[in-house]
Amino acid sequence: MPWTKDLLPDLEEIIRNIQFIAFDFDGVFTDNMVYIFEDGREAVKCSRFEGLGLQQLKKTGVGVIVLSTEENPVVTARCKKLGIDCIQGCADKFEILNDFAERAGIKLDKIAFMGNDINDIPCLEKVGLPIVVNDAHPDVLRYARIRTNRNGGNGAVREMCDLISSVKNEKHRMIGGCDGDGAENKPV
């Protein structure tokens, strides 16, 4: 679906009403690559852009959590450093997200989810604002309302934090679908 000004008011309204965002970790906060050391330890690459974006997003009152299928100490460490909650070992991310939404009294249409792969489809199908990173698996693209300009691990999280914060703060309206650097956000 092409980006048109006709979509803009609808999308802006959806973003304005977002109360919570859940992120996948691998492929969203990372570039989906893993570095394996000789002793079996793993390392991943993340963007430092995300920290300030997440801080600004939290100032708007939007809650943030990471839901990860894998259990990995690197996820715990990164989320702790960013000051965000994470739940790991999620065999069914939607079950966890839905349970959280019910306990918090937040309707699913007030939740955004940002993912990149087929295990994210149940969340993408049911939230109010489904988002995928630019380099997401082709099978998830049709479930997204927004596809970022940036790849996972390369500022995609920051791009969405800035967009949501901007709309919520109403500092500047989205005109022509631009993010802060003049590139178009690409709804799919």
C-alpha positions in Angstrom: 0.0 0.0 0.0 1.6 3.3 -1.0 2.2 6.2 1.4 -0.5 8.8 0.7 -1.7 11.9 2.5 -5.1 10.1 2.7 -3.6 7.7 5.2 -2.0 10.4 7.3 -4.9 11.5 9.6 -5.9 7.9 10.3 -2.3 6.9 11.1 -1.7 10.0 13.2 -4.8 9.3 15.3 -3.7 5.7 15.8 -0.2 6.8 16.9 -1.7 9.6 19.2 -3.7 6.9 21.0 -0.8 4.4 21.6 -0.3 3.8 25.3 2.2 1.0 25.2 4.7 -0.5 22.7 6.3 -4.0 22.8 9.4 -4.8 20.8 11.0 -8.0 19.7 14.7 -8.0 20.4 16.6 -10.0 17.8 16.3 -8.3 14.5 14.7 -5.2 15.9 17.2 -3.9 18.5 19.9 -5.9 16.7 20.9 -6.5 13.1 19.8 -10.1 13.5 23.4 -11.3 13.5 25.1 -13.2 16.3 28.8 -13.3 17.0 29.9 -16.6 18.6 33.1 -16.7 20.5 35.3 -19.8 20.8 34.0 -20.6 24.3 30.4 -20.5 23.0 29.5 -17.1 24.4 27.3 -14.9 22.1 27.4 -11.2 21.3 25.1 -9.0 19.2 25.3 -5.5 17.7 22.9 -2.9 18.8 22.5 0.8 18.0 23.2 3.4 20.6 20.6 5.6 18.9 17.9 3.7 20.8 18.6 5.0 24.3 17.6 8.6 23.9 14.7 7.7 21.7 13.3 5.4 24.4 13.8 8.0 27.1 11.9 10.6 25.0 9.1 8.0 24.3 8.7 7.2 28.0 8.3 10.9 28.8 5.2 10.9 26.6 3.7 8.3 28.9 4.0 5.3 26.5 5.1 2.1 28.3 7.8 0.0 26.8 8.7 -3.7 27.0 10.8 -6.2 25.1 9.4 -9.7 24.4 12.0 -12.2 23.3 11.6 -15.8 22.2 15.1 -16.7 23.3 16.6 -16.4 26.7 20.0 -14.6 26.5 21.9 -12.6 29.1 22.7 -10.0 26.4 19.0 -9.2 26.2 18.8 -8.7 29.9 21.9 -6.6 30.0 20.8 -4.3 27.1 17.3 -3.8 28.5 18.7 -3.1 32.0 21.0 -0.5 30.5 18.1 1.1 28.5 15.9 1.0 31.6 13.1 -1.1 30.0 11.5 -4.3 31.1 11.9 -7.5 29.2 10.4 -10.9 29.2 12.4 -13.7 27.7 11.6 -17.3 26.7 8.3 -16.3 25.2 7.0 -19.3 23.3 3.9 -17.3 22.5 4.6 -13.6 22.5 0.9 -12.7 21.9 -0.2 -14.7 25.0 2.2 -12.7 27.1 1.2 -9.4 25.5 -2.5 -10.1 25.8 -2.2 -11.1 29.4 -0.2 -7.9 30.2 -2.8 -5.8 28.3 -5.7 -7.3 30.3 -3.9 -6.8 33.7 -3.0 -3.2 32.8 -6.4 -2.5 31.4 -5.1 -1.4 28.0 -7.0 -2.3 24.9 -5.0 -4.0 22.2 -5.8 -1.2 19.7 -3.8 1.1 22.0 -0.7 -1.0 21.8 2.0 -1.0 19.1 4.2 -3.9 18.4 7.5 -3.9 16.5 8.8 -7.1 15.0 10.7 -8.6 12.2 10.0 -12.3 11.7 7.2 -14.9 11.4 7.0 -15.6 15.2 5.9 -11.9 15.5 2.8 -12.4 13.3 0.3 -13.1 16.1 1.2 -9.8 17.8 1.3 -7.9 14.5 -2.2 -9.2 13.6 -3.8 -8.1 16.8 -2.3 -4.8 18.0 -3.5 -1.3 17.0 -0.2 -0.3 15.4 1.8 -3.2 13.9 5.3 -2.1 12.9 8.1 -4.0 11.1 11.8 -3.1 10.5 12.9 -2.4 7.0 14.7 -5.7 6.6 11.9 -7.8 8.1 11.2 -11.2 6.7 9.1 -10.9 3.6 6.3 -13.0 5.1 5.6 -10.4 7.8 5.3 -7.3 5.6 1.6 -7.7 4.9 0.8 -7.6 8.6 2.5 -4.2 9.2 0.9 -0.7 9.1 4.4 0.8 9.2 7.7 -0.4 7.8 10.7 1.5 9.1 13.2 3.1 6.8 16.0 1.8 9.0 17.1 -1.8 9.4 16.9 -3.6 12.7 19.9 -2.8 14.9 20.6 0.4 12.9 18.2 2.9 14.4 14.8 1.4 13.5 13.7 1.5 17.2 14.8 5.2 17.4 12.9 6.0 14.2 9.7 4.7 15.7 10.3 6.3 19.1 10.9 9.6 17.5 7.8 9.3 15.3 5.5 8.3 18.2 7.0 11.0 20.5 6.6 13.6 17.8 3.0 12.9 17.2 2.2 12.6 20.9 3.9 15.8 21.7 2.4 17.5 18.6 5.6 19.4 18.2 5.4 18.9 14.5 2.8 17.1 12.4 3.7 14.4 10.1 3.7 16.0 6.7 4.2 13.7 3.7 5.1 10.9 6.1 8.6 12.2 6.9 10.7 11.2 9.9 13.3 13.5 11.3 15.8 13.1 8.5 13.4 13.7 5.6 13.0 10.0 4.7 9.5 8.7 4.3 8.2 6.1 6.7 6.8 3.4 4.5 3.4 1.9 5.5 3.1 -1.4 3.8 
